[in-house]
């Protein structure tokens, strides 16, 4: 972003930092819940308690939410990686266009002579 003084610094993505952050999110997402986790089944004695079935229902919901969250985080990191690749591709194309335009100007191809 220009600093008000006419800065022409290019906007660039710090790929290493971006990849480190995305990798950290991905690693953390994999640790949300063990993929083999399931809600606990109470034994018959505990299940006869009036409140245990309610807790069991909540346990089932929490496990499902955590598994969904893990899936969402995986999708997010895939999207973030795709965005980075798209950004780099657009940046590369812009650099190529700029170089081509610069070469045309300096070779006189754009002049009226």
N, CA, C and O atoms as CSV, one atom per row, in Angstrom:
chain,resi,resn,atom,element,x,y,z
A,1,UNK,N,N,0.853,-1.168,0.000
A,1,UNK,CA,C,0.000,0.000,0.000
A,1,UNK,C,C,0.896,1.227,0.000
A,1,UNK,O,O,1.856,1.273,0.770
A,2,UNK,N,N,0.621,2.221,-0.832
A,2,UNK,CA,C,1.451,3.415,-0.867
A,2,UNK,C,C,1.482,4.105,0.483
A,2,UNK,O,O,0.501,4.118,1.226
A,3,UNK,N,N,2.663,4.689,0.781
A,3,UNK,CA,C,2.813,5.352,2.069
A,3,UNK,C,C,2.471,6.833,1.997
A,3,UNK,O,O,2.742,7.571,2.944
A,4,UNK,N,N,1.896,7.271,0.923
A,4,UNK,CA,C,1.526,8.673,0.774
A,4,UNK,C,C,2.605,9.482,0.089
A,4,UNK,O,O,2.339,10.589,-0.378
A,5,UNK,N,N,3.813,8.959,0.018
A,5,UNK,CA,C,4.924,9.678,-0.590
A,5,UNK,C,C,5.215,9.134,-1.982
A,5,UNK,O,O,6.308,9.334,-2.512
A,6,UNK,N,N,4.253,8.454,-2.570
A,6,UNK,CA,C,4.426,7.941,-3.922
A,6,UNK,C,C,5.256,6.675,-3.974
A,6,UNK,O,O,5.917,6.416,-4.979
A,7,UNK,N,N,5.239,5.891,-2.931
A,7,UNK,CA,C,6.009,4.656,-2.887
A,7,UNK,C,C,5.563,3.728,-4.010
A,7,UNK,O,O,4.370,3.581,-4.275
A,8,UNK,N,N,6.512,3.121,-4.646
A,8,UNK,CA,C,6.197,2.173,-5.715
A,8,UNK,C,C,6.679,0.775,-5.344
A,8,UNK,O,O,6.941,-0.048,-6.222
A,9,UNK,N,N,6.796,0.507,-4.046
A,9,UNK,CA,C,7.214,-0.817,-3.597
A,9,UNK,C,C,6.191,-1.843,-4.064
A,9,UNK,O,O,4.990,-1.639,-3.890
A,10,UNK,N,N,6.645,-2.935,-4.650
A,10,UNK,CA,C,5.697,-3.965,-5.095
A,10,UNK,C,C,5.054,-4.660,-3.897
A,10,UNK,O,O,5.661,-4.807,-2.836
A,11,UNK,N,N,3.832,-5.075,-4.099
A,11,UNK,CA,C,3.137,-5.847,-3.076
A,11,UNK,C,C,3.502,-7.303,-3.332
A,11,UNK,O,O,3.216,-7.839,-4.403
A,12,UNK,N,N,4.120,-7.931,-2.371
A,12,UNK,CA,C,4.552,-9.317,-2.533
A,12,UNK,C,C,4.096,-10.125,-1.333
A,12,UNK,O,O,4.008,-9.614,-0.216
A,13,UNK,N,N,3.812,-11.376,-1.579
A,13,UNK,CA,C,3.464,-12.284,-0.499
A,13,UNK,C,C,4.763,-12.884,0.035
A,13,UNK,O,O,5.635,-13.277,-0.739
A,14,UNK,N,N,4.886,-12.952,1.345
A,14,UNK,CA,C,6.020,-13.626,1.975
A,14,UNK,C,C,5.649,-15.108,2.016
A,14,UNK,O,O,4.996,-15.575,2.949
A,15,UNK,N,N,6.077,-15.831,0.991
A,15,UNK,CA,C,5.657,-17.223,0.809
A,15,UNK,C,C,6.065,-18.090,1.994
A,15,UNK,O,O,5.281,-18.921,2.453
A,16,UNK,N,N,7.278,-17.904,2.491
A,16,UNK,CA,C,7.734,-18.732,3.612
A,16,UNK,C,C,6.859,-18.532,4.847
A,16,UNK,O,O,6.458,-19.504,5.487
A,17,UNK,N,N,6.564,-17.281,5.183
A,17,UNK,CA,C,5.722,-16.990,6.338
A,17,UNK,C,C,4.321,-17.545,6.127
A,17,UNK,O,O,3.750,-18.166,7.023
A,18,UNK,N,N,3.769,-17.317,4.936
A,18,UNK,CA,C,2.422,-17.798,4.621
A,18,UNK,C,C,2.359,-19.321,4.758
A,18,UNK,O,O,1.444,-19.854,5.384
A,19,UNK,N,N,3.334,-20.016,4.170
A,19,UNK,CA,C,3.333,-21.473,4.231
A,19,UNK,C,C,3.517,-21.974,5.665
A,19,UNK,O,O,2.936,-22.991,6.043
A,20,UNK,N,N,4.321,-21.268,6.463
A,20,UNK,CA,C,4.504,-21.642,7.866
A,20,UNK,C,C,3.194,-21.517,8.626
A,20,UNK,O,O,2.843,-22.394,9.415
A,21,UNK,N,N,2.471,-20.429,8.388
A,21,UNK,CA,C,1.189,-20.213,9.065
A,21,UNK,C,C,0.175,-21.272,8.637
A,21,UNK,O,O,-0.502,-21.859,9.482
A,22,UNK,N,N,0.068,-21.518,7.344
A,22,UNK,CA,C,-0.891,-22.514,6.841
A,22,UNK,C,C,-0.539,-23.899,7.380
A,22,UNK,O,O,-1.425,-24.657,7.774
A,23,UNK,N,N,0.742,-24.227,7.398
A,23,UNK,CA,C,1.176,-25.518,7.918
A,23,UNK,C,C,0.834,-25.653,9.401
A,23,UNK,O,O,0.414,-26.719,9.850
A,24,UNK,N,N,1.017,-24.568,10.160
A,24,UNK,CA,C,0.656,-24.585,11.579
A,24,UNK,C,C,-0.828,-24.802,11.785
A,24,UNK,O,O,-1.234,-25.557,12.669
A,25,UNK,N,N,-1.644,-24.140,10.971
A,25,UNK,CA,C,-3.096,-24.326,11.052
A,25,UNK,C,C,-3.451,-25.773,10.708
A,25,UNK,O,O,-4.279,-26.397,11.371
A,26,UNK,N,N,-2.813,-26.288,9.667
A,26,UNK,CA,C,-3.084,-27.663,9.241
A,26,UNK,C,C,-2.707,-28.658,10.344
A,26,UNK,O,O,-3.474,-29.572,10.650
A,27,UNK,N,N,-1.532,-28.477,10.932
A,27,UNK,CA,C,-1.089,-29.383,12.003
A,27,UNK,C,C,-2.022,-29.310,13.205
A,27,UNK,O,O,-2.383,-30.338,13.777
A,28,UNK,N,N,-2.407,-28.111,13.585
A,28,UNK,CA,C,-3.318,-27.935,14.715
A,28,UNK,C,C,-4.671,-28.571,14.409
A,28,UNK,O,O,-5.280,-29.195,15.278
A,29,UNK,N,N,-5.139,-28.409,13.170
A,29,UNK,CA,C,-6.419,-28.997,12.773
A,29,UNK,C,C,-6.432,-30.506,12.894
A,29,UNK,O,O,-7.455,-31.104,13.227
A,30,UNK,N,N,-5.290,-31.121,12.622
A,30,UNK,CA,C,-5.204,-32.582,12.715
A,30,UNK,C,C,-5.244,-33.064,14.161
A,30,UNK,O,O,-5.513,-34.236,14.426
A,31,UNK,N,N,-4.975,-32.150,15.094
A,31,UNK,CA,C,-4.949,-32.521,16.509
A,31,UNK,C,C,-6.259,-32.213,17.228
A,31,UNK,O,O,-6.354,-32.418,18.438
A,32,UNK,N,N,-7.264,-31.728,16.512
A,32,UNK,CA,C,-8.524,-31.353,17.156
A,32,UNK,C,C,-9.165,-32.546,17.842
A,32,UNK,O,O,-9.601,-32.448,18.989
A,33,UNK,N,N,-9.222,-33.661,17.151
A,33,UNK,CA,C,-9.831,-34.864,17.732
A,33,UNK,C,C,-9.216,-36.074,17.048
A,33,UNK,O,O,-8.899,-36.038,15.859
A,34,UNK,N,N,-9.053,-37.129,17.802
A,34,UNK,CA,C,-8.548,-38.380,17.258
A,34,UNK,C,C,-9.578,-38.899,16.255
A,34,UNK,O,O,-10.769,-38.973,16.558
A,35,UNK,N,N,-9.114,-39.253,15.070
A,35,UNK,CA,C,-10.071,-39.674,14.035
A,35,UNK,C,C,-10.824,-40.943,14.406
A,35,UNK,O,O,-11.847,-41.244,13.792
A,36,UNK,N,N,-10.351,-41.687,15.385
A,36,UNK,CA,C,-11.066,-42.887,15.821
A,36,UNK,C,C,-11.967,-42.605,17.025
A,36,UNK,O,O,-12.588,-43.522,17.562
A,37,UNK,N,N,-12.040,-41.349,17.449
A,37,UNK,CA,C,-12.842,-40.993,18.629
A,37,UNK,C,C,-14.322,-41.231,18.370
A,37,UNK,O,O,-14.844,-40.975,17.285
A,38,UNK,N,N,-14.964,-41.725,19.395
A,38,UNK,CA,C,-16.413,-41.922,19.364
A,38,UNK,C,C,-16.964,-41.515,20.724
A,38,UNK,O,O,-16.241,-41.481,21.720
A,39,UNK,N,N,-18.224,-41.217,20.748
A,39,UNK,CA,C,-18.872,-40.893,22.015
A,39,UNK,C,C,-18.850,-42.132,22.908
A,39,UNK,O,O,-18.934,-43.267,22.438
A,40,UNK,N,N,-18.736,-41.880,24.192
A,40,UNK,CA,C,-18.699,-42.983,25.156
A,40,UNK,C,C,-20.092,-43.548,25.396
A,40,UNK,O,O,-21.070,-42.807,25.489
A,41,UNK,N,N,-20.162,-44.831,25.491
A,41,UNK,CA,C,-21.421,-45.508,25.835
A,41,UNK,C,C,-21.396,-45.785,27.336
A,41,UNK,O,O,-20.492,-46.464,27.824
A,42,UNK,N,N,-22.368,-45.273,28.062
A,42,UNK,CA,C,-22.385,-45.549,29.499
A,42,UNK,C,C,-22.789,-47.000,29.767
A,42,UNK,O,O,-23.526,-47.615,28.996
A,43,UNK,N,N,-22.287,-47.517,30.875
A,43,UNK,CA,C,-22.703,-48.872,31.225
A,43,UNK,C,C,-24.186,-48.852,31.634
A,43,UNK,O,O,-24.760,-47.784,31.849
A,44,UNK,N,N,-24.774,-49.998,31.735
A,44,UNK,CA,C,-26.226,-50.070,31.980
A,44,UNK,C,C,-26.622,-49.417,33.299
A,44,UNK,O,O,-27.681,-48.797,33.392
A,45,UNK,N,N,-25.782,-49.553,34.313
A,45,UNK,CA,C,-26.103,-48.938,35.603
A,45,UNK,C,C,-26.130,-47.421,35.476
A,45,UNK,O,O,-27.072,-46.784,35.945
A,46,UNK,N,N,-25.107,-46.825,34.846
A,46,UNK,CA,C,-25.045,-45.368,34.685
A,46,UNK,C,C,-26.150,-44.883,33.757
A,46,UNK,O,O,-26.712,-43.808,33.970
A,47,UNK,N,N,-26.465,-45.662,32.735
A,47,UNK,CA,C,-27.485,-45.252,31.770
A,47,UNK,C,C,-28.867,-45.152,32.404
A,47,UNK,O,O,-29.739,-44.446,31.896
A,48,UNK,N,N,-29.064,-45.856,33.512
A,48,UNK,CA,C,-30.368,-45.784,34.173
A,48,UNK,C,C,-30.542,-44.482,34.958
A,48,UNK,O,O,-31.654,-44.163,35.379
A,49,UNK,N,N,-29.481,-43.741,35.155
A,49,UNK,CA,C,-29.551,-42.442,35.822
A,49,UNK,C,C,-30.233,-41.461,34.868
A,49,UNK,O,O,-29.932,-41.453,33.674
A,50,UNK,N,N,-31.136,-40.644,35.376
A,50,UNK,CA,C,-31.939,-39.748,34.540
A,50,UNK,C,C,-31.118,-38.759,33.707
A,50,UNK,O,O,-31.524,-38.422,32.595
A,51,UNK,N,N,-29.976,-38.288,34.213
A,51,UNK,CA,C,-29.226,-37.259,33.487
A,51,UNK,C,C,-28.179,-37.834,32.539
A,51,UNK,O,O,-27.725,-37.135,31.633
A,52,UNK,N,N,-27.793,-39.078,32.726
A,52,UNK,CA,C,-26.740,-39.662,31.891
A,52,UNK,C,C,-27.112,-39.676,30.405
A,52,UNK,O,O,-26.264,-39.332,29.581
A,53,UNK,N,N,-28.316,-40.049,30.028
A,53,UNK,CA,C,-28.649,-39.999,28.595
A,53,UNK,C,C,-28.491,-38.595,27.990
A,53,UNK,O,O,-28.080,-38.460,26.838
A,54,UNK,N,N,-28.816,-37.556,28.765
A,54,UNK,CA,C,-28.617,-36.191,28.272
A,54,UNK,C,C,-27.134,-35.924,28.017
A,54,UNK,O,O,-26.763,-35.366,26.984
A,55,UNK,N,N,-26.295,-36.327,28.963
A,55,UNK,CA,C,-24.854,-36.144,28.777
A,55,UNK,C,C,-24.350,-36.955,27.593
A,55,UNK,O,O,-23.472,-36.510,26.853
A,56,UNK,N,N,-24.901,-38.130,27.420
A,56,UNK,CA,C,-24.505,-38.972,26.289
A,56,UNK,C,C,-24.883,-38.283,24.969
A,56,UNK,O,O,-24.097,-38.298,24.021
A,57,UNK,N,N,-26.065,-37.687,24.900
A,57,UNK,CA,C,-26.474,-36.962,23.695
A,57,UNK,C,C,-25.515,-35.809,23.398
A,57,UNK,O,O,-25.122,-35.594,22.251
A,58,UNK,N,N,-25.147,-35.075,24.446
A,58,UNK,CA,C,-24.203,-33.960,24.261
A,58,UNK,C,C,-22.835,-34.466,23.832
A,58,UNK,O,O,-22.167,-33.835,23.013
A,59,UNK,N,N,-22.421,-35.582,24.370
A,59,UNK,CA,C,-21.133,-36.169,23.996
A,59,UNK,C,C,-21.135,-36.518,22.508
A,59,UNK,O,O,-20.168,-36.243,21.798
A,60,UNK,N,N,-22.214,-37.119,22.049
A,60,UNK,CA,C,-22.329,-37.468,20.627
A,60,UNK,C,C,-22.236,-36.204,19.770
A,60,UNK,O,O,-21.539,-36.182,18.755
A,61,UNK,N,N,-22.944,-35.153,20.187
A,61,UNK,CA,C,-22.921,-33.888,19.428
A,61,UNK,C,C,-21.543,-33.243,19.432
A,61,UNK,O,O,-21.087,-32.745,18.403
A,62,UNK,N,N,-20.881,-33.249,20.579
A,62,UNK,CA,C,-19.552,-32.632,20.666
A,62,UNK,C,C,-18.563,-33.374,19.774
A,62,UNK,O,O,-17.785,-32.740,19.062
A,63,UNK,N,N,-18.580,-34.683,19.799
A,63,UNK,CA,C,-17.681,-35.466,18.944
A,63,UNK,C,C,-17.955,-35.130,17.476
A,63,UNK,O,O,-17.019,-34.948,16.697
A,64,UNK,N,N,-19.214,-35.047,17.105
A,64,UNK,CA,C,-19.566,-34.718,15.717
A,64,UNK,C,C,-19.086,-33.317,15.347
A,64,UNK,O,O,-18.548,-33.109,14.259
A,65,UNK,N,N,-19.277,-32.366,16.241
A,65,UNK,CA,C,-18.839,-30.981,15.973
A,65,UNK,C,C,-17.328,-30.927,15.805
A,65,UNK,O,O,-16.829,-30.264,14.896
A,66,UNK,N,N,-16.597,-31.618,16.670
A,66,UNK,CA,C,-15.135,-31.594,16.585
A,66,UNK,C,C,-14.644,-32.255,15.298
A,66,UNK,O,O,-13.685,-31.784,14.686
A,67,UNK,N,N,-15.289,-33.331,14.891
A,67,UNK,CA,C,-14.913,-33.978,13.624
A,67,UNK,C,C,-15.232,-33.054,12.447
A,67,UNK,O,O,-14.452,-32.964,11.498
A,68,UNK,N,N,-16.375,-32.369,12.506
A,68,UNK,CA,C,-16.722,-31.407,11.453
A,68,UNK,C,C,-15.710,-30.262,11.416
A,68,UNK,O,O,-15.295,-29.825,10.343
A,69,UNK,N,N,-15.318,-29.781,12.598
A,69,UNK,CA,C,-14.328,-28.703,12.671
A,69,UNK,C,C,-13.013,-29.143,12.053
A,69,UNK,O,O,-12.385,-28.378,11.320
A,70,UNK,N,N,-12.594,-30.356,12.337
A,70,UNK,CA,C,-11.358,-30.876,11.756
A,70,UNK,C,C,-11.443,-30.906,10.230
A,70,UNK,O,O,-10.483,-30.564,9.541
A,71,UNK,N,N,-12.597,-31.317,9.712
A,71,UNK,CA,C,-12.813,-31.335,8.259
A,71,UNK,C,C,-12.775,-29.917,7.695
A,71,UNK,O,O,-12.164,-29.680,6.653
A,72,UNK,N,N,-13.415,-28.987,8.370
A,72,UNK,CA,C,-13.436,-27.587,7.917
A,72,UNK,C,C,-12.035,-26.983,7.902
A,72,UNK,O,O,-11.680,-26.258,6.972
A,73,UNK,N,N,-11.248,-27.275,8.919
A,73,UNK,CA,C,-9.879,-26.755,8.974
A,73,UNK,C,C,-9.057,-27.330,7.818
A,73,UNK,O,O,-8.265,-26.611,7.208
A,74,UNK,N,N,-9.234,-28.599,7.517
A,74,UNK,CA,C,-8.527,-29.208,6.381
A,74,UNK,C,C,-8.932,-28.530,5.077
A,74,UNK,O,O,-8.083,-28.260,4.228
A,75,UNK,N,N,-10.222,-28.255,4.915
A,75,UNK,CA,C,-10.686,-27.558,3.711
A,75,UNK,C,C,-10.138,-26.133,3.658
A,75,UNK,O,O,-9.781,-25.639,2.589
A,76,UNK,N,N,-10.073,-25.481,4.813
A,76,UNK,CA,C,-9.533,-24.125,4.881
A,76,UNK,C,C,-8.077,-24.095,4.442
A,76,UNK,O,O,-7.688,-23.230,3.657
A,77,UNK,N,N,-7.272,-25.019,4.932
A,77,UNK,CA,C,-5.852,-24.999,4.563
A,77,UNK,C,C,-5.664,-25.336,3.084
A,77,UNK,O,O,-4.740,-24.830,2.446
A,78,UNK,N,N,-6.530,-26.184,2.539
A,78,UNK,CA,C,-6.483,-26.456,1.095
A,78,UNK,C,C,-6.816,-25.182,0.321
A,78,UNK,O,O,-6.149,-24.853,-0.660
A,79,UNK,N,N,-7.843,-24.472,0.765
A,79,UNK,CA,C,-8.222,-23.211,0.124
A,79,UNK,C,C,-7.095,-22.178,0.235
A,79,UNK,O,O,-6.786,-21.479,-0.730
A,80,UNK,N,N,-6.493,-22.090,1.409
A,80,UNK,CA,C,-5.401,-21.127,1.601
A,80,UNK,C,C,-4.223,-21.449,0.683
A,80,UNK,O,O,-3.592,-20.540,0.143
A,81,UNK,N,N,-3.925,-22.722,0.504
A,81,UNK,CA,C,-2.849,-23.128,-0.409
A,81,UNK,C,C,-3.216,-22.778,-1.847
A,81,UNK,O,O,-2.374,-22.295,-2.603
A,82,UNK,N,N,-4.465,-23.017,-2.224
A,82,UNK,CA,C,-4.925,-22.662,-3.573
A,82,UNK,C,C,-4.841,-21.152,-3.806
A,82,UNK,O,O,-4.444,-20.707,-4.883
A,83,UNK,N,N,-5.215,-20.368,-2.794
A,83,UNK,CA,C,-5.148,-18.910,-2.911
A,83,UNK,C,C,-3.703,-18.467,-3.118
A,83,UNK,O,O,-3.430,-17.605,-3.953
A,84,UNK,N,N,-2.780,-19.053,-2.361
A,84,UNK,CA,C,-1.364,-18.709,-2.518
A,84,UNK,C,C,-0.894,-19.013,-3.938
A,84,UNK,O,O,-0.239,-18.187,-4.573
A,85,UNK,N,N,-1.234,-20.203,-4.428
A,85,UNK,CA,C,-0.823,-20.590,-5.785
A,85,UNK,C,C,-1.412,-19.641,-6.832
A,85,UNK,O,O,-0.731,-19.247,-7.779
A,86,UNK,N,N,-2.670,-19.284,-6.652
A,86,UNK,CA,C,-3.326,-18.353,-7.580
A,86,UNK,C,C,-2.652,-16.976,-7.521
A,86,UNK,O,O,-2.408,-16.353,-8.554
A,87,UNK,N,N,-2.360,-16.521,-6.328
A,87,UNK,CA,C,-1.683,-15.237,-6.149
A,87,UNK,C,C,-0.331,-15.255,-6.850
A,87,UNK,O,O,0.007,-14.317,-7.571
A,88,UNK,N,N,0.447,-16.321,-6.643
A,88,UNK,CA,C,1.768,-16.409,-7.262
A,88,UNK,C,C,1.672,-16.464,-8.782
A,88,UNK,O,O,2.503,-15.889,-9.484
A,89,UNK,N,N,0.650,-17.159,-9.287
A,89,UNK,CA,C,0.458,-17.237,-10.737
A,89,UNK,C,C,0.112,-15.859,-11.315
A,89,UNK,O,O,0.667,-15.450,-12.335
A,90,UNK,N,N,-0.799,-15.159,-10.660
A,90,UNK,CA,C,-1.183,-13.819,-11.123
A,90,UNK,C,C,0.002,-12.870,-11.041
A,90,UNK,O,O,0.224,-12.064,-11.945
A,91,UNK,N,N,0.768,-12.967,-9.949
A,91,UNK,CA,C,1.945,-12.122,-9.779
A,91,UNK,C,C,2.971,-12.402,-10.866
A,91,UNK,O,O,3.578,-11.476,-11.404
A,92,UNK,N,N,3.166,-13.671,-11.191
A,92,UNK,CA,C,4.119,-14.050,-12.234
A,92,UNK,C,C,3.671,-13.524,-13.599
A,92,UNK,O,O,4.478,-13.008,-14.373
A,93,UNK,N,N,2.362,-13.665,-13.884
A,93,UNK,CA,C,1.839,-13.156,-15.156
A,93,UNK,C,C,1.995,-11.638,-15.239
A,93,UNK,O,O,2.328,-11.105,-16.297
A,94,UNK,N,N,1.757,-10.948,-14.135
A,94,UNK,CA,C,1.912,-9.493,-14.123
A,94,UNK,C,C,3.371,-9.107,-14.351
A,94,UNK,O,O,3.657,-8.160,-15.084
A,95,UNK,N,N,4.291,-9.836,-13.726
A,95,UNK,CA,C,5.718,-9.569,-13.936
A,95,UNK,C,C,6.103,-9.781,-15.400
A,95,UNK,O,O,6.855,-8.993,-15.974
A,96,UNK,N,N,5.576,-10.858,-16.000
A,96,UNK,CA,C,5.865,-11.127,-17.407
A,96,UNK,C,C,5.321,-10.012,-18.297
A,96,UNK,O,O,6.008,-9.555,-19.210
A,97,UNK,N,N,4.090,-9.575,-18.034
A,97,UNK,CA,C,3.491,-8.490,-18.816
A,97,UNK,C,C,4.292,-7.207,-18.661
A,97,UNK,O,O,4.530,-6.494,-19.635
A,98,UNK,N,N,4.705,-6.919,-17.436
A,98,UNK,CA,C,5.482,-5.709,-17.181
A,98,UNK,C,C,6.832,-5.775,-17.892
A,98,UNK,O,O,7.278,-4.785,-18.470
A,99,UNK,N,N,7.473,-6.924,-17.850
A,99,UNK,CA,C,8.766,-7.094,-18.524
A,99,UNK,C,C,8.600,-6.950,-20.028
A,99,UNK,O,O,9.416,-6.307,-20.687
A,100,UNK,N,N,7.548,-7.548,-20.570
A,100,UNK,CA,C,7.301,-7.456,-22.011
A,100,UNK,C,C,7.046,-6.004,-22.413
A,100,UNK,O,O,7.585,-5.536,-23.415
A,101,UNK,N,N,6.236,-5.298,-21.645
A,101,UNK,CA,C,5.952,-3.891,-21.932
A,101,UNK,C,C,7.224,-3.064,-21.842
A,101,UNK,O,O,7.480,-2.211,-22.692
A,102,UNK,N,N,8.017,-3.317,-20.813
A,102,UNK,CA,C,9.280,-2.588,-20.644
A,102,UNK,C,C,10.207,-2.861,-21.821
A,102,UNK,O,O,10.830,-1.938,-22.345
A,103,UNK,N,N,10.304,-4.135,-22.248
A,103,UNK,CA,C,11.170,-4.493,-23.372
A,103,UNK,C,C,10.694,-3.823,-24.661
A,103,UNK,O,O,11.509,-3.370,-25.466
A,104,UNK,N,N,9.375,-3.761,-24.856
A,104,UNK,CA,C,8.842,-3.100,-26.049
A,104,UNK,C,C,9.185,-1.616,-26.048
A,104,UNK,O,O,9.559,-1.061,-27.080
A,105,UNK,N,N,9.058,-0.978,-24.895
A,105,UNK,CA,C,9.357,0.452,-24.798
A,105,UNK,C,C,10.833,0.727,-25.032
A,105,UNK,O,O,11.195,1.684,-25.717
A,106,UNK,N,N,11.680,-0.116,-24.459
A,106,UNK,CA,C,13.113,0.150,-24.587
A,106,UNK,C,C,13.656,-0.255,-25.950
A,106,UNK,O,O,14.713,0.224,-26.360
A,107,UNK,N,N,12.939,-1.139,-26.662
A,107,UNK,CA,C,13.405,-1.516,-27.990
A,107,UNK,C,C,12.835,-0.617,-29.068
A,107,UNK,O,O,13.238,-0.697,-30.228
A,108,UNK,N,N,11.900,0.238,-28.689
A,108,UNK,CA,C,11.316,1.160,-29.647
A,108,UNK,C,C,10.145,0.571,-30.389
A,108,UNK,O,O,9.643,1.198,-31.322
A,109,UNK,N,N,9.685,-0.613,-30.015
A,109,UNK,CA,C,8.563,-1.258,-30.698
A,109,UNK,C,C,7.267,-0.488,-30.535
A,109,UNK,O,O,6.356,-0.611,-31.354
A,110,UNK,N,N,7.186,0.304,-29.483
A,110,UNK,CA,C,5.954,1.049,-29.252
A,110,UNK,C,C,6.002,2.455,-29.820
A,110,UNK,O,O,5.031,3.203,-29.707
A,111,UNK,N,N,7.114,2.822,-30.426
A,111,UNK,CA,C,7.227,4.186,-30.942
A,111,UNK,C,C,6.543,4.329,-32.292
A,111,UNK,O,O,6.269,3.340,-32.973
A,112,UNK,N,N,6.275,5.561,-32.667
A,112,UNK,CA,C,5.608,5.831,-33.939
A,112,UNK,C,C,6.595,5.931,-35.098
A,112,UNK,O,O,6.169,6.203,-36.221
A,113,UNK,N,N,7.877,5.727,-34.881
A,113,UNK,CA,C,8.903,5.911,-35.933
A,113,UNK,C,C,8.911,4.775,-36.886
A,113,UNK,O,O,9.704,4.764,-37.827
